[in-house]
């Protein structure tokens, strides 16, 4: 499968300005030209057009883009489906649903994904029909969409795909996606099946099963998940799930991972651990979490700030105050799970304001404390 739209989005997310240079300065003109270019068969022209529409967050372009779903060119349909899903174009759901029967598997894949993103529950039954599609990736897209819709009425159908043997190094595998979907559906009746998958030879499937148990709030299996805290491949997801389950009995073992050396400069382990301790409200480890505020990576600082907030660890207000001049960039999840750029100092300021501090913003976008809570 040529996941053109999805792969292009990864590039655009890193450099959303790629397509902007090719267009004029007026927003409406940029959008109009980009929509016209979306009709073209040239992949690079569409790439630049998609880049522009994404950069501008041009949700108003959805109405003009929707008719392109009727074009015979599969690449155009795939790209338009990606944009309509991102732009929350719920009014286009009916037209998107028609493409669940498109002869091109790429189009069916992206149609299901778009409907899941749009939370188009009306079409859950139509999406579920794709669980029997001859193409593996399309079956996986149906699982992902049904999971996003939390369409528990199709849990039994999704569980059937747990039997499908995974293909090594394949981007999508039905067993993994079925486990994820059942978790998102909170189909607790399949928790035992997830426990069996904790012994699957594929780490991605073991991870999906553990995450599903967390999503199902199957705290009864916390002990089985905790065994993975000593597994380098699985300890991150184990800590995350135990945090979700608020399995505070395992907080000491989770907190010990904060002392692990940073073997990989891009490791997310400490971020995950801090987040888990915050979810558990394990305030006895607030000092260990606060130490992450001095870490070089902004994502670890973000996790520490949020964990201290969840713990209501107000005794570390001074540590947070020290972050009010930190303009390091970080990304937080927005309302629709999109990444929104902010700074460490903004995040620290939000917590301090919740704790009753009165702050003022400086000209350089840093913050200062004007009055402490009484």
HELIX and SHEET records of a PDB file:
HELIX    1   1 UNK A    4  UNK A   14  1                                  11    
HELIX    2   2 UNK A   20  UNK A   22  5                                   3    
HELIX    3   3 UNK A   27  UNK A   37  1                                  11    
HELIX    4   4 UNK A   43  UNK A   55  1                                  13    
HELIX    5   5 UNK A   59  UNK A   61  5                                   3    
HELIX    6   6 UNK A   62  UNK A   66  1                                   5    
HELIX    7   7 UNK A   67  UNK A   70  5                                   4    
HELIX    8   8 UNK A   74  UNK A   86  1                                  13    
HELIX    9   9 UNK A   90  UNK A   92  5                                   3    
HELIX   10  10 UNK A   93  UNK A   98  1                                   6    
HELIX   11  11 UNK A   99  UNK A  101  5                                   3    
HELIX   12  12 UNK A  105  UNK A  117  1                                  13    
HELIX   13  13 UNK A  121  UNK A  123  5                                   3    
HELIX   14  14 UNK A  124  UNK A  128  1                                   5    
HELIX   15  15 UNK A  129  UNK A  132  5                                   4    
HELIX   16  16 UNK A  136  UNK A  149  1                                  14    
HELIX   17  17 UNK A  152  UNK A  154  5                                   3    
HELIX   18  18 UNK A  155  UNK A  160  1                                   6    
HELIX   19  19 UNK A  161  UNK A  163  5                                   3    
HELIX   20  20 UNK A  174  UNK A  184  1                                  11    
HELIX   21  21 UNK A  188  UNK A  190  5                                   3    
HELIX   22  22 UNK A  191  UNK A  197  1                                   7    
HELIX   23  23 UNK A  203  UNK A  215  1                                  13    
HELIX   24  24 UNK A  219  UNK A  221  5                                   3    
HELIX   25  25 UNK A  222  UNK A  226  1                                   5    
HELIX   26  26 UNK A  227  UNK A  230  5                                   4    
HELIX   27  27 UNK A  235  UNK A  244  1                                  10    
HELIX   28  28 UNK A  248  UNK A  250  5                                   3    
HELIX   29  29 UNK A  251  UNK A  256  1                                   6    
HELIX   30  30 UNK A  257  UNK A  259  5                                   3    
HELIX   31  31 UNK A  269  UNK A  280  1                                  12    
HELIX   32  32 UNK A  283  UNK A  285  5                                   3    
HELIX   33  33 UNK A  286  UNK A  290  1                                   5    
HELIX   34  34 UNK A  291  UNK A  294  5                                   4    
HELIX   35  35 UNK A  298  UNK A  311  1                                  14    
HELIX   36  36 UNK A  314  UNK A  316  5                                   3    
HELIX   37  37 UNK A  317  UNK A  321  1                                   5    
HELIX   38  38 UNK A  344  UNK A  354  1                                  11    
SHEET    1   A 2 UNK A 329  UNK A 333  0                                        
SHEET    2   A 2 UNK A 339  UNK A 343 -1                                        
SHEET    1   B 2 UNK A 358  UNK A 361  0                                        
SHEET    2   B 2 UNK A 367  UNK A 371 -1                                        
END                                                                             
